[in-house]
Amino acid sequence: MEERAARLHTLSVNHASASQNDSSTFEEDQKKTYVIDTNVLIHDPNSLLNFEEHRVVIPMTVLEELDKLKSGKSHTAADCRAAIRQIDKVLGSASPEQVEEGIPIPRGGENEPQGTLTVLMAERNKVTAPLTNDLNDNRIINDVVAMKSQFPDRRYILVTKDINMRLKARACGIESEDYHNDQLVSDIKQLTRGYFEVPGSFWDQVTEVETEQVGIDTLHHLSHGLLVSEILGEEVYPNQYIIDEQGFVGRVMTVENGVVTLCHYKADSLMEQEAWGLKPMNIQQAIALQMLLDPDVHIVTLTGAAGSGKTILALAAAIEMTVEQKSFNKIIATRSTPPLAEDQGFLPGTEEEKMDPWLGAINDNIEALHLNDENPSGSIQYVKERANIQFKAMNYIRGRSFQKSLILIDESQNLTPHQMKAIITRAGEGSKVVCLGNLAQIDTPYLSPTSSGLTYMTERFKRFVHGGSVQLNGVPRSLLAEYAESFL
């Protein structure tokens, strides 16, 4: 079987004339077999395409789990269906013998390494199972142990997002690893904060600059190499900010042909911004508010600790732009809901009432913006109607297109990269997306700060001239909240 799989791969990549050394290297690589867990296919339905020339095995238990989870309108169900379609596309009309042997996985160009896909039948487990078969995780691990016993010269690696399953696999002598294909950073400290804090005066460290006045804006053109190597120590991207201790704030407008163009601001003027009666409480909130209100910025990411002001800033800016500036026709508020709440049909009431337990933060912040009104409840209802605030279950957003809308995604750290893409691509003409999240509060068991869709999206969009990201500091919510965030 191994020789036949090798011949299939050799034909697909046209290695007939390769050297003997190349052939032996390929044979060694082909002995690496990746066994894919269900949560990997849910996390990324196209994951089986990302193992290059190696052999990919999907246990029958995984297909059964996908079958059980595929029904409904939840993100999980949709991702299961997408994974099933991808598997079916690769296997096609292959016979059981061909599937057991391994079907070449097409991955784009003719010269792309294909690898093979195999579905593992449970009855192949003919050795003493190290674990009981009462759990699906155990069945998958037992299947890998059986394969390893049957083909000891091959290297088997179980790929799963489940940490405990990886531990159990290692205890049974099976290699295991997380799925990292869509993980762009190894440490969230590598993510852009959206601003650089320069001690002293920024201009004391600049030797060459060209300045011009364009309308009311003062633009400074600096050498990119100088800016990175001597002042900031890292690469800069559009819509990042430079803040010094003398009150200067520079916004990176463009990075082109080795030249960085900064727009000059004063910290005091940014702190005087106002959106629906709300003023920023620190300079990070001020630059975040500027990007939220900027019509040329189409996607904004706000991260930070609980109570740092992410939601109230985004909501105040959204209401300001919808009611006063009339830049948008409506505000779409949504968030990732826990698995038990994904089927919103079981909850009573309208869609807004069904989403109320999960979007309570939005209502809380609308109330906070109107606490000092003579009639707070009347003001809240007025704003909801005037701003046309709609609470949408994320499960029902797929396939829709929102025109001239501000889409507010709360708790976005709980989304996978695939889910994040599915939501952001709903933004139609004239729409803006605001993603809010705290990477320290991930509730999804198979996500980590480095594999979260929020991290993925922030890293992917850092070069987008119409996007920006700000990490908010401090906890302005209250002294109690600030102390709790620091010491609990």
N, C-alpha and C positions, 0 to 999 in steps of 0.2 A: 504493500500500500504506500509506504514511504517513497519507494522508487518511482511509482506512478505519479504521485503528487509532485515529486521533483521534476519529472519529465514535463508535466503540465506547466509548471512554472517556467521551466527552461524555454518551452515553446513560446510562452506569452511575452517574455522579455527578450527573445531572440538572442539567447546565450549560446547558440550552437557552436560558435567559433571562439568561445571564451577559453582562457587558459585553464590548465588543470588546477592551478592554485585558486582561480576564481570559483571553479566548480566546488572545490572542497570548502571554500569559505561559505558558499551558498548553502551547501549541505548542513554545515554547522548552524547557520542562521535558521534554516528550515526546521531544525529540531526544537526551536523555541515555539511553544504552543501557548496561546493566551486563551483562558477560559473566562467568558464574560458573564458577570452576574446581572440580574434583572435591573438593579438600581443604576447600573452604568448605562444601559439602553434607555432608561427613563430620563436620566440626566442629559444624555446626548443620543437621540435616536439614530444618528449617523456614525456612532462610535466605531462600529465594526469596520468602517472604511479607513480607520486611522492607525492600523497596526502594520502598515507598510507590507513587506514581503512575507510576514510571518503567518503562521497558521492560527486561525480563530475558531474556537469551539464554543457552541451555545448548547448547554445541557437542555434536555427535554423539560426539566423542572422549570427552567427559565421561561420557555415558551408557554407552559401552563400558567405561570404567574402573570405573564403578559396578557394571556387570554382572560384571566379573572379580572384584571384591572382595566381592560380596554373600553368598558362600557361607561357611558355618562359624558358630561360636558366639562369635567374638570381638566386641569392642565395635565395631570398624571394620565388620565384616560387618553387624551389627545396624543401625548408623547408615546404611550404604549402602541397606539394605532400606527403612528409614524414609524416606530421601530419594527413593527410587524410587516409593514409595507416594504421597508428597506430590506429585511431578511428575505421576503418573498421575491423581491426584484433580483437579488443575487442568486437565489436557488433556482428560480424559474421553473422549468419543467423537468429538472434533473431527476433521475431515477434514485431509489434508495441507495443503490450501490455507489452511484456517483456522489451522492451527498456524504456517504460515509468516507469515501476516498478524499473528498474535498473539492468544492467548486471554486474556481478562480474568482477573486473579488475584483471587479473593474473599478479603477480609481482615477479615471480621467484620461490622460494622454497614453499613447501606445507604448511609450517607454517607461511608464510608471510601474513600479513593482506591484504585483497583484495580491500575492498571498492567497490563502484558500479559506473557505468557510465550511465548517462541518457541524451538523446537529448530532449531539451525543445521545444515543438511546439509553434509557435507564437500565435496561437488561444487560448492558455491558459490564455492570458491576458484579463481578464473579469472585471477588476476593473478600476476605473478612473486613467488614466495614468498621473503621475506628470509632465512628459516632453512630448514635441511634438515628433511625430514619423518620423520627417524628416531626422534624423541622425541615423546611425546604433548604435552609442554609446547610444543614448537615448532609442532606441528600446530594447537594452539589459538591461539597467537599469530598464525600465518599466516592462520587463519580471520578473526581480528579485523582484520588488515591488509586482507584481501579485502573485508570489509564496509565498512571505512572508505573504500576506493577506490570502492566501488559507491555509497555514500551519504555523500559528503564533508561534507554539511551537518549530520550528526549527531555527537554527542559520544559516543565509545565509551570505556568504562572497564572494564579487566580487574580482577576482584576475585579475589584469591588469597592464601592464607596462606604461600605459598612466596616468600621474599624474593628468591631468585635469579631466579625466573620474573618477578617484578615488574621487576627490573633489565633482563632481556632484553627485556621488553615496551617499556620506556622507550627502550631502544636502537633499537627498531624504530619509534619514534614513536607508541607507544600509551600512553595514560594507564593507570596501574595503582594499586591501593590494597589495603590489608589489609581484612579483614572485622572491623568494630568494633562491630556491633550489640549483642553481649553483653559488651563491654568497658566496665566501669562506672567505672574509674579510669584516668587517663592516666599515673600514676606510682605505683608501689607504696608510695612514702613517704606517699601519701594514705590508705593502709589503717590501720585502727585497730591500735594495739599491744596494746590491752586494758588499758592502765594509763597514768596520768599521774604524772610525777615532779615534785613541787613543792619548790623550794628553801626551806630554813628550815622554819618551822612553817606548816602549812596554816591553822590556826585564827587565826593572826595576821592573815590576810587576809580573814577572815569577820567581818562586822558584825552579821548577823542570822541566828539559827538557832533552831529549836524542837527540843528533845530529849525523847524519851520512852523508857521502858523497856518492852519487850515480851518477857516471859519472861526469857531470859538475854541477849537482844540489846538493844544500845543503838542507837537509831535517831535520826538527825539529819535534819531537814527544812530544806532550803535553797532559796532562790530560784534557779530555773534560769538566769535572765538574769544574776544576780550571779556564779554559778559559772562560766558560759561566758565572759563578757566581761572579768571582772576577775581571774580566777585561772587558768583553763585555756586560754582563748582559742579554744575550739572546742566543738562540740556533744558532749554525752555520751549514752551509751546504757546500758541495763541490763547488769549484770555487768562493767562496767569498774571499775577500781580507781584510787584516788588514794593516792599514797605520798609522805610527806614525810620530811625528814631527822631528825625528832624521834621516829620510830618509829610514827607513826600510819599506819594503813592503812584506807581507807574504801572499801567496796564499794557501787557504785550498785545499789540494789535496784529502784527505780522512777523513771520520769520522767513525771509526770502533772500536767496543769493548771499547767504552769510551775514545778513544784516537784520538786526532786531529793531523794530519800530515800537516805541513806547508812547502811550498817551499820558500826558502829565495831569495829575490830580493832586489836591491837597486833602489830607486826612480829615480836616475839619469840615470841608464842604461835603465829603462823602457821608460824614456822620449826620449831616442835616437832611439827608434824604428822608422821604416819608412815603409810605404806602398804606392807604386806608387808615390813616391816623397812627400808624406804627412807625417808630424810628429805631434804627439799629442801636444796640447797646455796646458794641465793640467794633473794631475795624474789620474783623472777619465777617460779621453780619453785614457791615456796610458794603463790602465788595460783593458779597452774595446777593444783596438786594439790588445792586447795580446790574448784575447779570440777569437777575430775574426780570427786571423791568426793561432790559435791552431787547428791542424787537428783532435785532439781528442775531441774537443768540437763541437757537432753536431747541437746545437741550441743556439742562442744568442739573448737576448732581450735587446734592448737599448731604454730607456725612458729618457725624459727630456724636458725642455722648447724649444720653437721654437728658432732655431739658436744655440743650444748647440753642434751641430756637429754630430748628429746621422747619417744622410744620407751620408754625405761626408766621414765619417770614414768607414761606411759599404761598400760604393762603392769603395773607394780606396783599402780596404782589398780584396774585391771581384775581382777587376781587377788584383791585385798583385797575388792572388792565381790562377787565371785563365790563365793569359798571361805569367807570369814569372815562377811560380811554377808548372803550369799545373796540379793543383790538381782537377780542375773541367773542364768540357767540355763547359759549358755555364752558363750564368747568367740569371735567370728568374726574371724579375722585375714586381711586381703586387701590387695592392692596392684595397681597398674597394672604389667603386664608388658610387656617390649619386644615389638614386632611379630613377631619371629621366634619368640617363645615363646608366642604367643597361642593356638596350637592345642596345648593341654596333652596331648592324646591321644597325641602322638608320644613323650612322655617315659615311661619305665618306672615301675612301682610304683604305690602308692596316691596319692590326691589330695594328701595331705600331703607325700609324697616328691616328687611332681611340682612342688609349689610351693616346696620347700625352697631351691632356688637363688635364688628371688626374695624369700622371706621369711626369709632367713638372719638379718636383723637382729632378728627376733622371738626366734629361738632363742638368739642371742648374748646378748640382754638377759635372757632367762630364766636362762641360765647365770650372768650377772653378779649376779643377785639371790641366787644360792645358792653363790657361790664359797667362802664360809667354813663351809659345812655339812660335817659329818663325812663324808657320802656324797653329794657334789654330783650325781652322775648319778642316784642313787635319788631325790633331792629333785626334780630336774627332771622325771623321769617321773611322780612323785607329783603334782606341780603340774599337769602337762598333763592328767592324768586327772581330778583333783579339780575343776579349773577348766573342764574340758571345752573345751579350746582346740582349735578347728577351723581348719585352713588351707584357705581357699577361693580358687579361681581366680576372678578378677573376671568372666571370660567366662561363668561358670555361675551368677552371682548374679541375673541378669535374670529377672524373673518370680517370684522367691521372696519369701517374707515371713518375717522372723525375729522371733519373739516372745520377750520378756524376754531379750534378748541384748545384749551389748556388742559393737558392730561397730567394729573397729579398722582404719582405712584408712591404710596406710603409703604414702609417696611420692605423696601425692595431688596434688602440683603437676603431675604428668604427665597429669592427667585434663582433658578438655574440660568446659565448663559442662554440656553435655548429658549426658555420662557421669556427672558428679558428681550430677546430679539423679537419674539412673537408679539409683545406688547408695543415696543417702540415703533415697529413697522405699521402700526394702526394709525399713526399720525399722518393726516392728510395735509392738503394745501392750507397754509396759514396757521398751522397748529404748532404748539410748543409742548415739550415733555419736561416735567420736573420729577426727578427721582430722589427720594428721601430714604435714608437708611443709616443704621448703626451696626457696623460689622462686629461689634462686641455682643450683639443680641441676636444671633442667628438661632432660629427655632427649628429649622429643618435638620433632621438627623444626619443626612448624607451630604450636607454642605459645610464648608469651613470658610473662614475669612478669605483665604486665597482662592477658593474655588467658587465663591459666590458670583452670581450674575452681576451684582453691583460692582464688584472688583473687576470683573471681565469687561463690563461696559465702560467703566472709568478709564481703564487702560487702553481700550480700543479707540475711544473717542478723544484721547488727549491731543491728537494732532488736528482735530476737526475745527476749522476756523469759526464755525457757528455753534460751538459747544464750549462748556466750561464746567469746572468742578471746584468746590470749596469745602475744606474740612473746617467745621466750626469748632472753636475752642471755648472753654469755660461752660458753666451751667447757669445762665441768667435766670432760670425758672424760679429759684429761691435759694436762700442760704442753706436750707435743709437739704434740698436736692443736690446742691453742689458738694456738701459735706458727705452725703451718702454715696455719690458717684466716686469720691476720692478715697473713702475709708471702708466702704462695705464690700 
